[in-house]
Amino acid sequence: MYTTLPHDKINDQLSKLIKWCYNREGKIYICTSESKGFFSATEYKSYKSWTCSDLCSALSFLFDNIYVRFGENLYKQVVGIPMGTNCAPLVADLFLYTYEKEFIQNLQKQRKHDDVKCFISTSRYLDDILTIDNPVFEKYKDVIYPQELTLNKANFTDTETPFLDLNIKIVNGEIHTSVYDKRDDFGFNIVNFPWLDGDVPRLPSYGIYISQLIRTNHKGGIKMNIHLTSLQSVMSTSNEEEDYMSLEKKGTSSGETSPNWSEFENCFEKEFLRDHNMSKTAEKFLLEVFITLIKYIKGQSSRSSKVVDFHHPHQLQEIMAHCLDIDDKPRDLEQILSDCKETLKYCVKTGHPRFLNQLSTGIDVVGLAGEWLTAATNTNMFTFEVAPVFTLMEEVLIQKMINYVGWPEGEGMFSPGGAISNLYAVLMARQNRMPSTKLKGVYDLSPMKIFTSEQSHFSIRRAACLLGIGGDNVCYIPCDERGKMIPHQLEKTILETISSGAVPLMVNATCGTTVLGAYDNINDIADLCQRYNIWLHVDGAWGGSALLSRDHRHLLSGIERADSMTWNPHKMMGAPLQCSAFLIKHKDVLAASNEMKADYLFQKDKWYDVAYDTGDKSIQCGRHNDVFKLWLMWRAKGDDGFEEQINRSFSLSNQNNFQFQIEGPNVSFWFVTKEIEKLTDEAERNQQLNLLAPKLKAAMMEKGSMMVTYQPLGKLPNFFRIAISNQNLTASDLDFVMDEMERLGEDLGL
């Protein structure tokens, strides 16, 4: 039996069951010797007796310190159940039992009584499942176990013996396990895999061997280039009885270990309030959360880790059934910490270099620190009195961004995403042209029209729906072959609008379209807006950050002529979500549009300059602090650092031979199989490309190797798109995407 699952996943599965296995029928120890292991109520002098805490610590140490020697080099095992260890049977049993226990319980919930009876009536060991001649097992084998798990039939030879020792039965509807050492029945010695080169270091107290890589040539093996004697000196100890925790305190563990959370057992959240100051329990709890987050962040940057451990919604509900529901009674802090870890396990690693699914990718460490500080301060951005520092920071950032736009003056505010910033833009345009609508609404007024390109973001139409303008009054202007709005088509539509008696309210120019990354020609559009007295908004949510680069700001030539702009630093600038700025050239329009003068919050007789109470300019009341993380990033990078970052993204988009790259750092391509390449009929070819993309997307998600989005566009069939904003992304990662597409295609038989 072997598995290609990573160690962190295996260790997480074990943590769910170790405590469950203890304290059952008075069996509070696992006693191990050089030859066997068993559960017991008492300690045995000739055996090593493991408590729950011992076992958790030892297993964590094991998974973090498994090496193999090849010549003078050591390789670290990062996937698979470690063999050649006294606790290997226990590790494998608990790991596999997680899947089977949940599966059997699910059968019971589904009232599949016949199938449950099959499991009840058959005593078996998990690794022997394939040796059982029963169609029920064959039927469910792929359902029970993860795709990365391979169960081989027992091979009782003198060179290799896969063995486990956990027997599962259902008695009176309850799941029971019994421990049995099968090695007594074999009649020969268990032989560890003989092709190990040289001796392996050992931690004496626990009998844990630093073992070999899994038996396949898996790419998860990481070459450490550490001489064997160096590792031995780290691992050796003169005290045979010295336990793992003391080794950890000395700093001799070469890897990070999973925390022992037993001290939080039967501790509850209400204890945080026991002292006037933060309690010691709260402090320790937060430190454990912090450690968990640090491990998660470090794991995101590892290219050997999965981008996602994908499960369909119903599968994920089943997997997380033990922790997803909210109960009447509180759970202890140990469970809460476990919930945090369990949650992270199934999250998409958006900071992974091969997460290329959205415009917002990567993780900025300084921005993350800013987000943490923001959460700790937990304040609201509506008045200076509750957010004095952050209010000043927002003013600094807004002015900084306005300077890049090129307006002599202006104002703005941060909003929860580009869609809301675009909503602000439509609201400002309506207030500017028809100020009576704020109080009297749009009843009995001439229809208002908004003009935007056919490749613009859907939020423009949504804003029209929300503000009473109507989605049908959004006019979509055709684009050229490069995805840019065609100015003469825009003018034609404007003239038709005027002749119909409707009001041309706003033109939205997109700078950095979502799919192709195209930039509309602002100057040509501004000429038309000036000629026909129309509000010009620039949606630069994705592409606006090009203003930071002297090499690429020409893409937004004429931006200073716009009336308003959307700019999302959480995209190309890499700020943590969410961070969107709405900027406007004309002062006081924000207040005119939104001001409600609530005297319980925005009193005019305050003891400070109430001009800094920005909340009444917002469509929200409570407003999250999205300012500090960007301010901190800008302090850390400076203008020069952001310019270098933007230039690098554009440069990467030009390095590979992708099928089309327009202007922004977007690259798009079709994956064309040999069979599709032979097709001469365009309609049939497009149909096959439409069918192929979702198959490849499903395959990459199931494998977890990368995430790349696909979409159709107009008459173009489904194609893949990569938007480059992750600063950990390299040219070799883009090469990997192409190679992985080939591998996925081969796996699908394409």
C-alpha positions in Angstrom: 0.0 0.0 0.0 1.3 3.4 -0.8 -0.1 6.9 -1.3 1.1 10.0 -3.1 -0.8 12.3 -0.7 1.3 15.0 0.9 2.3 14.6 4.6 0.3 17.5 5.8 -2.9 15.9 4.5 -2.0 12.6 6.1 -1.1 14.2 9.4 -4.4 16.1 9.4 -6.3 12.9 8.9 -4.5 11.3 11.8 -5.2 14.2 14.1 -8.9 13.6 13.6 -8.7 10.1 14.8 -5.9 9.8 17.4 -8.0 11.1 20.3 -11.0 9.1 19.1 -8.9 5.9 19.3 -7.7 6.7 22.9 -9.8 6.5 26.0 -12.1 3.7 24.6 -12.9 0.9 26.9 -10.1 2.0 29.3 -7.4 1.7 26.6 -5.3 4.8 27.2 -1.9 3.6 25.9 -0.4 2.3 22.7 2.4 0.0 23.7 5.1 -0.7 21.1 8.2 -2.8 21.0 10.6 -3.8 18.2 8.1 -6.4 17.1 4.6 -5.4 17.7 2.2 -2.7 19.0 -1.2 -2.9 20.8 -3.7 -0.8 22.7 -3.7 -1.3 26.5 -5.1 0.1 29.7 -1.7 -0.1 31.4 2.0 0.5 30.6 4.3 -2.4 29.9 7.8 -2.2 31.2 9.4 -3.9 28.2 7.5 -1.7 25.8 7.4 2.0 24.9 4.1 3.3 26.2 2.6 6.1 24.2 0.1 8.6 25.6 -2.1 10.6 23.2 0.2 13.6 23.5 3.3 11.4 23.0 1.9 10.0 19.8 0.8 13.3 18.3 4.2 14.8 18.9 6.1 11.7 17.6 4.0 11.5 14.5 4.5 15.2 13.7 8.2 14.7 14.2 8.1 11.7 12.0 6.4 13.5 9.1 8.8 16.4 9.3 12.0 14.3 9.5 11.9 11.5 7.0 15.0 11.3 4.8 16.7 8.8 2.5 20.4 8.6 1.6 21.4 8.3 -2.1 25.2 8.5 -2.4 26.3 11.5 -0.4 22.9 13.3 -0.6 19.8 13.1 1.5 16.3 13.5 0.2 13.3 14.5 2.2 10.1 12.5 1.9 7.1 14.9 1.6 4.4 12.5 0.4 3.3 9.0 1.4 3.0 7.0 4.5 6.5 6.5 5.9 7.5 2.8 6.0 10.4 1.2 7.9 9.1 2.6 11.2 7.7 0.9 14.3 4.6 3.1 14.1 4.1 2.7 10.4 1.1 0.3 10.8 -0.5 2.7 13.2 0.0 5.6 10.9 -1.4 3.7 8.0 -4.3 2.3 9.9 -5.5 5.7 11.3 -5.0 7.4 8.0 -7.0 4.9 6.0 -9.6 4.5 8.7 -10.6 8.1 8.4 -11.9 7.6 4.9 -13.7 4.3 5.7 -15.3 5.5 9.0 -16.8 8.5 7.2 -18.0 6.3 4.3 -19.7 3.7 6.6 -21.4 6.5 8.5 -22.6 8.0 5.2 -24.0 4.6 4.2 -26.0 4.5 7.4 -27.4 7.9 6.8 -28.4 6.9 3.3 -30.1 3.7 4.8 -28.2 1.4 2.5 -28.7 -1.4 4.9 -27.6 -4.2 2.6 -24.3 -2.5 2.0 -23.8 -1.8 5.6 -24.5 -5.5 6.4 -21.7 -6.4 4.0 -19.3 -4.3 6.0 -20.6 -5.6 9.3 -20.3 -9.3 8.3 -16.9 -9.0 6.8 -13.9 -8.8 9.2 -11.0 -7.4 7.2 -7.9 -5.3 7.3 -7.8 -2.1 5.3 -4.9 -3.2 3.0 -6.7 -6.5 2.3 -9.7 -4.8 0.7 -8.8 -5.9 -2.8 -8.4 -9.5 -1.8 -12.0 -9.7 -0.8 -14.2 -11.3 -3.5 -17.2 -9.1 -2.9 -18.8 -6.7 -5.4 -19.7 -4.2 -2.7 -16.1 -3.5 -2.0 -15.2 -3.2 -5.7 -18.2 -0.9 -6.2 -17.2 1.5 -3.4 -13.4 1.3 -3.5 -13.0 4.4 -5.6 -15.6 6.3 -3.6 -14.0 5.5 -0.2 -10.4 6.3 -0.9 -8.8 9.4 -2.4 -7.6 9.3 -5.9 -4.0 9.5 -4.8 -4.3 6.3 -2.7 -3.3 3.0 -4.2 -4.2 -0.3 -2.5 -2.2 -3.3 -3.7 -3.1 -6.8 -2.9 -1.1 -8.2 -0.1 2.2 -9.6 -1.5 3.5 -12.1 1.1 7.1 -12.4 -0.2 10.4 -12.3 1.6 11.3 -9.0 0.2 8.1 -6.9 0.6 5.1 -7.3 2.9 2.5 -4.5 3.0 0.7 -4.8 6.4 -1.8 -3.0 8.5 -3.4 -4.1 11.7 -6.7 -2.3 12.3 -9.8 -4.4 12.1 -13.1 -2.5 11.7 -16.6 -3.9 12.6 -20.0 -2.4 13.2 -21.7 -3.7 16.3 -25.2 -2.6 17.1 -24.9 0.2 14.6 -21.7 1.5 16.2 -18.2 1.4 14.6 -15.6 -0.5 16.6 -12.0 -1.3 16.0 -9.8 -4.0 17.3 -6.0 -4.1 17.1 -4.3 -7.3 15.9 -0.7 -8.0 15.0 -0.8 -10.0 11.8 3.0 -10.5 11.7 2.7 -13.5 14.0 0.8 -15.3 11.3 3.3 -14.8 8.5 5.9 -17.3 9.7 8.8 -15.2 8.4 10.5 -11.9 9.2 9.1 -8.6 7.8 11.8 -7.3 5.5 12.1 -3.6 5.0 12.8 -2.5 1.4 16.4 -3.7 0.8 17.6 -1.2 -1.7 18.2 1.5 0.9 21.8 2.7 0.6 23.5 2.6 3.9 22.2 2.9 7.5 19.4 5.2 8.4 19.5 7.5 11.4 17.2 6.6 14.3 15.6 8.5 17.2 16.2 5.9 20.0 13.4 6.7 22.4 10.6 6.3 19.9 12.1 3.8 17.5 11.3 6.2 14.7 13.4 5.6 11.6 14.3 8.3 9.1 12.9 6.4 6.2 12.9 6.1 2.4 11.0 7.9 -0.3 7.8 6.3 -1.4 8.5 3.5 -3.9 7.6 5.5 -6.9 9.7 8.1 -8.5 7.5 10.9 -7.2 8.4 14.5 -7.8 7.6 15.4 -4.2 11.0 14.2 -3.1 13.1 17.3 -2.3 16.8 17.2 -2.6 18.4 18.5 0.6 22.1 18.2 -0.2 22.9 17.5 3.4 25.5 14.9 4.2 24.2 12.0 6.2 26.5 12.5 9.2 25.2 16.1 9.5 21.7 14.7 9.9 22.8 12.0 12.3 24.4 14.6 14.6 21.2 16.6 14.6 19.1 13.5 15.4 21.3 11.7 17.9 20.8 12.1 21.6 22.8 10.7 24.5 19.7 10.3 26.7 17.7 7.2 25.6 14.6 8.5 27.4 14.7 12.0 26.1 11.3 12.7 24.6 10.3 14.6 21.5 9.1 17.7 23.3 12.4 18.3 24.9 14.1 17.9 21.6 11.8 20.5 20.1 12.6 22.9 22.9 16.3 22.5 22.1 15.6 23.3 18.5 17.0 20.1 17.2 14.0 19.3 15.0 15.0 20.0 11.4 11.4 20.6 10.4 8.4 22.4 11.7 6.1 20.2 13.8 2.4 20.3 14.3 1.4 21.9 17.5 0.1 20.0 20.5 -3.2 21.5 21.4 -4.0 19.2 24.4 -3.8 22.1 26.8 -6.8 23.7 25.1 -8.9 20.6 25.8 -12.0 21.6 27.9 -11.0 25.3 27.7 -13.7 27.5 26.3 -13.9 31.0 24.7 -15.6 32.5 27.8 -12.3 32.1 29.6 -11.0 34.9 27.5 -13.1 37.3 29.5 -11.9 36.0 32.9 -9.4 38.8 33.3 -9.7 42.5 32.6 -6.6 42.2 30.5 -6.1 39.5 27.8 -6.0 36.1 29.6 -3.0 33.8 29.2 -5.3 31.4 27.5 -6.3 33.9 24.9 -2.7 34.8 24.3 -1.7 31.2 23.8 -4.7 30.6 21.5 -3.8 33.5 19.3 -0.2 32.4 19.1 -1.4 28.9 18.0 -3.6 30.5 15.3 -0.7 32.6 14.2 1.6 29.5 13.9 -1.1 27.7 11.9 -1.4 30.7 9.5 2.4 30.9 9.1 2.5 27.3 8.1 -0.3 27.8 5.7 1.4 30.8 4.1 4.7 29.0 3.8 2.9 26.0 2.2 1.3 28.3 -0.4 4.7 29.1 -1.9 5.7 25.5 -2.3 5.3 24.4 -5.9 5.3 20.8 -4.8 2.0 21.4 -2.9 -1.4 21.3 -4.4 -3.2 24.5 -5.4 -6.4 22.9 -4.2 -7.7 19.7 -2.7 -10.8 19.8 -4.7 -14.1 18.1 -3.7 -17.6 18.6 -5.1 -19.9 20.5 -2.8 -21.7 17.4 -1.5 -18.4 15.6 -1.0 -17.0 18.5 1.0 -20.1 18.7 3.1 -19.6 15.1 4.0 -15.9 15.5 4.7 -16.5 18.5 6.9 -19.7 17.2 8.5 -17.9 16.7 11.8 -17.1 20.5 12.0 -19.4 22.3 9.6 -22.5 22.5 11.8 -23.0 25.1 14.6 -24.2 23.5 17.8 -26.2 24.7 20.8 -23.3 23.9 23.1 -19.9 25.5 22.7 -16.9 23.6 21.5 -13.6 23.8 23.3 -10.7 25.7 22.0 -8.9 22.6 20.9 -11.7 21.9 18.5 -11.7 25.6 17.4 -8.0 25.4 16.6 -8.7 22.1 14.7 -11.5 23.9 12.9 -9.1 26.6 11.8 -6.7 24.0 10.4 -9.5 22.0 8.8 -10.8 25.1 7.1 -7.4 26.0 5.6 -6.9 22.4 4.4 -9.7 22.7 1.8 -9.2 26.4 0.9 -7.8 27.3 -2.6 -4.2 28.4 -2.2 -4.5 31.7 -4.0 -1.0 32.6 -3.1 0.4 29.5 -4.9 2.5 30.4 -7.9 0.3 28.2 -10.1 -3.0 29.7 -9.0 -3.7 31.6 -12.2 -7.5 31.6 -12.1 -8.3 35.2 -11.3 -7.0 38.7 -11.7 -6.1 38.8 -8.0 -3.4 36.2 -7.3 -0.4 35.9 -5.0 0.2 37.0 -1.5 2.1 40.1 -0.4 3.6 39.6 3.0 3.6 43.3 4.0 0.0 43.6 2.8 -0.9 40.6 4.8 0.7 42.1 7.9 -1.4 45.2 7.2 -4.6 43.2 7.0 -3.8 41.5 10.3 -3.2 44.9 12.0 -6.4 46.1 10.5 -8.4 43.2 12.0 -6.7 43.8 15.4 -7.8 47.4 15.4 -11.3 46.5 14.2 -12.5 50.0 13.6 -14.9 51.7 11.2 -13.9 54.3 8.6 -17.0 56.6 8.9 -15.6 59.2 11.3 -12.2 60.6 12.3 -13.0 60.1 15.9 -13.0 56.3 15.6 -10.4 56.0 12.8 -8.1 59.0 13.1 -4.9 57.5 11.7 -6.6 55.5 9.0 -8.6 58.5 7.9 -5.4 60.4 7.3 -3.9 57.5 5.5 -6.8 57.3 3.1 -6.5 60.9 2.3 -2.8 60.4 1.6 -3.4 57.4 -0.7 -6.3 59.0 -2.6 -4.2 62.1 -3.3 -1.3 59.9 -4.3 -3.5 58.1 -6.8 -5.1 61.3 -8.1 -1.6 62.6 -8.8 -0.9 59.5 -10.9 -4.1 60.1 -12.8 -3.0 63.7 -13.4 -5.9 65.7 -12.0 -5.1 69.1 -10.4 -7.6 68.2 -7.6 -10.2 65.7 -6.8 -11.4 63.3 -4.1 -12.3 59.6 -3.6 -12.7 56.8 -1.2 -12.0 53.1 -0.9 -14.8 50.7 -1.6 -15.5 47.0 -1.2 -14.5 46.0 -4.8 -14.4 47.3 -8.3 -18.1 46.6 -8.8 -19.0 49.1 -6.1 -16.6 51.6 -7.4 -18.3 51.4 -10.8 -21.6 51.8 -9.0 -20.3 55.0 -7.5 -19.4 56.1 -11.0 -22.9 55.7 -12.4 -24.3 57.3 -9.3 -22.0 60.4 -9.8 -22.9 60.6 -13.4 -26.6 60.5 -12.6 -26.2 63.2 -9.8 -24.2 65.4 -12.2 -26.8 65.3 -15.0 -30.0 64.8 -13.1 -29.5 65.9 -9.4 -33.2 65.7 -8.7 -33.1 61.9 -8.9 -31.5 61.7 -5.4 -34.8 62.7 -3.7 -37.4 62.4 -6.4 -36.2 59.3 -8.2 -36.2 58.6 -11.9 -40.0 58.6 -12.2 -41.4 60.5 -15.2 -37.9 61.3 -16.5 -36.5 60.7 -19.9 -34.6 57.4 -20.2 -30.9 57.6 -19.4 -28.4 55.7 -21.5 -25.0 54.3 -20.5 -22.4 53.3 -23.1 -19.8 50.7 -22.6 -17.9 48.2 -24.7 -19.2 44.7 -25.3 -16.2 43.3 -23.4 -16.6 45.5 -20.4 -17.3 44.2 -16.9 -20.9 43.2 -16.0 -20.9 45.5 -13.0 -21.8 48.5 -15.3 -25.1 46.9 -16.2 -25.7 45.8 -12.6 -25.2 49.4 -11.5 -27.8 50.6 -14.1 -30.2 48.0 -12.7 -29.7 49.1 -9.1 -29.9 52.8 -9.7 -33.2 52.7 -11.6 -31.7 53.4 -15.0 -32.4 49.9 -16.2 -30.2 47.2 -17.6 -31.8 47.6 -21.0 -30.6 51.2 -21.2 -27.0 50.0 -21.2 -25.7 50.2 -24.8 -23.0 47.8 -25.7 -20.5 49.2 -28.2 -18.8 46.8 -30.6 -15.0 46.1 -30.2 -12.3 45.7 -32.8 -10.3 42.5 -33.1 -8.1 43.5 -30.2 -11.0 44.0 -27.8 -11.0 47.8 -27.9 -14.2 49.9 -28.1 -14.7 51.3 -31.6 -15.1 55.1 -31.3 -17.1 55.7 -34.4 -19.6 53.0 -33.3 -19.8 54.8 -30.0 -20.6 58.1 -31.7 -23.2 56.5 -33.9 -25.0 55.1 -30.8 -24.8 58.4 -29.0 -26.4 60.2 -31.9 -29.2 57.6 -32.1 -29.8 58.1 -28.3 -30.1 61.8 -28.7 -32.4 61.6 -31.6 -34.7 59.2 -29.7 -35.1 61.7 -26.9 -33.1 59.7 -24.3 -30.3 61.2 -22.2 -26.7 60.1 -22.9 -25.6 59.8 -19.3 -22.2 58.2 -19.1 -19.6 56.4 -21.2 -17.5 53.7 -19.5 -14.1 53.2 -21.0 -12.4 50.0 -19.9 -8.6 50.0 -19.4 -7.7 46.4 -19.0 -10.6 44.3 -20.0 -11.2 41.2 -17.8 -10.5 38.6 -20.5 -8.1 40.1 -23.1 -6.6 42.9 -21.0 -7.4 45.5 -23.8 -7.3 49.2 -23.2 -9.9 51.4 -24.8 -8.6 54.6 -26.5 -9.4 57.2 -23.8 -8.5 60.3 -25.9 -10.9 59.3 -28.8 -13.7 58.5 -26.3 -13.0 61.7 -24.3 -13.4 63.8 -27.5 -16.9 62.4 -27.9 -17.8 62.9 -24.3 -16.6 66.5 -24.4 -18.6 67.0 -27.7 -21.9 65.6 -26.3 -21.5 66.6 -22.7 -21.3 63.1 -21.3 -19.7 61.9 -18.1 -16.6 59.8 -18.8 -15.7 57.1 -16.4 -12.6 54.8 -16.8 -12.9 51.4 -15.4 -9.2 50.7 -14.6 -9.9 48.0 -12.0 -7.4 45.7 -13.6 -5.3 47.9 -15.9 -5.2 51.1 -13.9 -2.0 50.1 -12.1 -0.1 50.6 -15.4 -0.1 54.3 -14.4 2.7 53.3 -11.9 5.0 52.4 -14.8 6.7 54.9 -17.0 7.0 52.2 -19.6 3.3 51.3 -19.7 1.3 54.4 -18.5 0.8 55.3 -22.2 -1.9 52.7 -22.3 -4.0 55.1 -20.3 -3.1 58.2 -22.3 -5.8 60.8 -21.8 -6.8 59.5 -18.3 -6.6 63.0 -17.0 -9.6 63.9 -19.2 -11.9 61.4 -17.4 -14.4 62.5 -14.8 -14.0 59.4 -12.6 -11.9 56.3 -12.3 -12.0 52.8 -10.7 -8.6 51.4 -9.7 -8.2 48.1 -7.8 -4.9 47.8 -6.0 -5.9 44.2 -5.0 -5.3 43.2 -8.6 -2.1 44.1 -10.4 -0.6 45.8 -7.3 -1.1 42.6 -5.3 -2.8 44.1 -2.2 -4.9 41.6 -0.2 -8.6 41.5 -1.0 -10.5 43.8 -1.0 -8.9 47.1 -2.0 -10.6 49.2 -4.6 -10.4 53.0 -5.0 -13.0 55.2 -6.6 -11.5 58.5 -7.7 -13.4 61.5 -9.0 -12.1 64.7 -10.5 -14.9 66.9 -9.2 -15.0 67.7 -5.5 -18.2 67.7 -3.5 -20.1 65.4 -5.9 -19.7 62.4 -3.5 -21.3 64.3 -0.7 -24.0 65.7 -2.9 -24.9 62.2 -4.1 -24.8 60.4 -0.7 -25.0 62.8 2.2 -27.9 62.1 4.6 -26.7 64.2 7.5 -27.5 61.7 10.2 -27.0 63.8 13.4 -26.4 60.8 15.6 -23.2 60.1 13.8 -22.1 63.1 11.7 -22.6 66.0 14.2 -21.5 69.3 12.8 -20.5 70.7 16.3 -17.7 68.3 17.0 -14.5 69.5 18.5 -12.4 68.7 15.5 -12.5 69.5 11.7 -15.5 67.4 10.6 -14.3 67.5 7.0 -12.4 64.4 8.0 -15.7 62.6 8.7 -15.9 60.9 5.3 -18.7 58.5 6.1 -21.5 60.6 4.8 -19.9 60.6 1.3 -20.2 56.9 1.2 -23.1 54.7 0.1 -22.3 52.6 3.1 -22.5 53.5 6.8 -20.0 51.0 8.2 -17.0 50.9 6.0 -14.1 48.4 6.3 -10.6 49.7 6.6 -9.1 48.7 3.2 -6.5 51.5 3.5 -3.8 50.5 5.9 -2.6 47.4 4.0 -2.0 49.4 0.8 -0.4 52.3 2.7 2.0 49.8 4.4 2.8 48.2 1.1 3.5 51.5 -0.5 5.8 52.5 2.4 7.6 49.2 2.0 8.0 49.3 -1.8 7.9 53.0 -2.7 6.9 54.2 -6.1 10.0 52.5 -7.5 9.1 49.2 -6.1 5.6 49.2 -7.5 6.9 50.4 -10.9 9.3 47.4 -10.9 6.5 45.1 -10.0 4.2 46.3 -12.7 7.0 46.1 -15.3 7.8 42.6 -14.3 4.2 41.5 -14.8 4.1 43.0 -18.3 7.5 41.4 -19.1 6.4 37.9 -18.1 3.3 38.2 -20.4 5.6 38.7 -23.4 8.1 36.0 -22.7 6.1 32.9 -23.8 4.7 32.0 -27.2 1.0 32.3 -26.3 -1.6 32.5 -29.0 -2.7 36.0 -28.2 -1.6 38.7 -25.8 -3.2 42.1 -26.4 -1.9 45.0 -24.2 -2.3 44.2 -20.5 -0.4 41.4 -18.8 -3.1 38.9 -19.9 -2.2 35.9 -22.0 -4.7 33.6 -23.7 -4.5 30.4 -25.6 -6.4 27.3 -26.9 -5.2 23.8 -26.1 -5.5 22.1 -29.5 -5.3 18.4 -29.7 -4.0 16.6 -32.8 -7.5 15.5 -33.5 -8.9 19.0 -33.3 -6.0 20.3 -35.4 -7.1 18.0 -38.2 -10.6 19.4 -38.3 -11.3 21.7 -41.3 -14.9 22.7 -40.5 -14.7 25.8 -38.3 -18.0 25.1 -36.5 -17.0 21.6 -35.6 -13.6 22.8 -34.5 -15.1 25.4 -32.3 -17.6 22.9 -30.8 -14.7 20.6 -29.9 -12.7 23.4 -28.3 -15.8 24.4 -26.3 -16.1 20.8 -25.0 -12.3 20.4 -24.3 -11.7 23.3 -22.0 -14.1 22.3 -19.2 -12.6 18.7 -19.3 -9.1 20.1 -18.9 -10.2 22.4 -16.1 -11.9 19.5 -14.3 -8.7 17.4 -14.7 -6.4 20.1 -13.3 -8.8 20.8 -10.4 -9.0 17.1 -9.5 -5.2 16.8 -9.7 -4.7 20.1 -7.9 -1.6 20.9 -10.0 -2.8 24.4 -11.1 -5.8 26.6 -11.7 -6.3 28.4 -15.0 -9.7 29.8 -16.0 -11.4 29.5 -19.3 -14.2 31.3 -21.1 -15.7 32.0 -24.5 -15.6 35.5 -25.9 -18.1 36.6 -28.6 -17.8 34.1 -31.4 -14.5 32.7 -30.0 -14.9 29.2 -28.5 -13.7 28.4 -25.0 -10.0 29.4 -24.4 -7.8 29.6 -21.4 -6.6 32.9 -19.9 -3.8 33.8 -17.5 -3.7 37.3 -15.9 -0.3 37.9 -14.4 -0.2 39.6 -11.0 1.5 37.1 -8.7 5.0 38.3 -7.9 6.1 34.8 -7.2 5.3 33.7 -10.7 8.2 32.9 -13.0 8.7 32.1 -16.7 9.2 28.5 -15.7 5.7 28.5 -14.1 4.2 29.6 -17.4 6.2 26.8 -19.1 4.8 24.4 -16.5 1.2 25.4 -17.5 1.9 24.4 -21.1 3.6 21.2 -20.1 0.9 20.3 -17.6 -1.8 20.9 -20.2 -0.1 18.3 -22.4 0.1 15.9 -19.5 -3.6 16.4 -18.6 -4.5 15.9 -22.2 -2.6 12.6 -22.3 -4.2 11.4 -19.1 -7.6 12.1 -20.7 -6.6 10.2 -23.8 -6.8 13.3 -26.0 
